[in-house]
Amino acid sequence: LNDWDGGMFFWPKGTIDDNKIFMPFTIQDLKEVLKVTAGSLRTPIKFPAQKKQLEKLASESDITDNPVLMLVTL
């Protein structure tokens, strides 16, 4: 569950080094997740300002745009 900004759930696809992992996703995936979690997220979001930025990114992007690469440092 992504309680940081209410966006994509993080399921890493690979590693970069010992403390960095990554997951690619498309704008279409992001839009679907935001639509599903809009009214059903029971866990409070820790950073609502970042959720608004994420929603803005999704609304201003076209589904044919390049995928997004999410990097997480452990």
URDAKA-V496801 format. One record per residue. RES is the residue in one small letter. SS is DSSP state (helix for helix, strand for strand, loop for the rest). OMEGA is omega in radians with two decimals (999 if undefined). D_FIRST is the distance of its C-alpha to the first C-alpha in whole Angstrom. Layout:
RES/SS/OMEGA/D_FIRST + RES/SS/OMEGA/D_FIRST
//
This chain:
l/loop/3.14/0 + n/loop/3.12/4 + d/loop/3.13/6 + w/loop/-3.13/9 + d/loop/3.13/10 + g/loop/-3.10/8 + g/loop/-3.06/9 + m/loop/2.97/8 + f/loop/-3.02/5 + f/loop/3.02/8 + w/loop/-3.03/10 + p/loop/3.10/13 + k/loop/-3.13/16 + g/strand/3.14/19 + t/strand/3.05/20 + i/strand/3.05/22 + d/strand/-3.05/24 + d/loop/-3.10/23 + n/loop/3.10/20 + k/strand/3.10/19 + i/strand/-3.07/17 + f/strand/3.06/16 + m/strand/3.04/15 + p/strand/3.02/17 + f/strand/-3.12/16 + t/loop/3.08/18 + i/helix/3.11/19 + q/helix/3.08/19 + d/helix/-3.12/15 + l/helix/-3.14/14 + k/helix/3.13/16 + e/helix/3.14/15 + v/helix/3.14/11 + l/helix/3.13/13 + k/helix/-3.11/15 + v/helix/-3.07/13 + t/helix/-3.07/10 + a/loop/-3.09/14 + g/loop/-3.01/15 + s/loop/-3.10/12 + l/loop/-3.10/9 + r/loop/3.13/10 + t/loop/3.13/9 + p/loop/3.12/11 + i/loop/-3.07/10 + k/loop/-3.07/12 + f/loop/-3.12/14 + p/helix/3.13/15 + a/helix/3.11/18 + q/helix/3.08/16 + k/helix/3.12/14 + k/helix/3.08/18 + q/helix/3.13/18 + l/helix/3.09/16 + e/helix/3.10/17 + k/helix/3.09/21 + l/helix/-3.12/20 + a/helix/-3.09/19 + s/helix/-3.12/22 + e/helix/-3.10/24 + s/loop/3.10/24 + d/loop/-3.10/25 + i/loop/3.10/24 + t/loop/3.09/26 + d/loop/3.11/25 + n/loop/3.08/24 + p/loop/3.08/21 + v/strand/3.09/19 + l/strand/3.12/18 + m/strand/3.09/15 + l/strand/3.13/16 + v/strand/3.05/15 + t/strand/-3.12/17 + l/loop/999/16
//
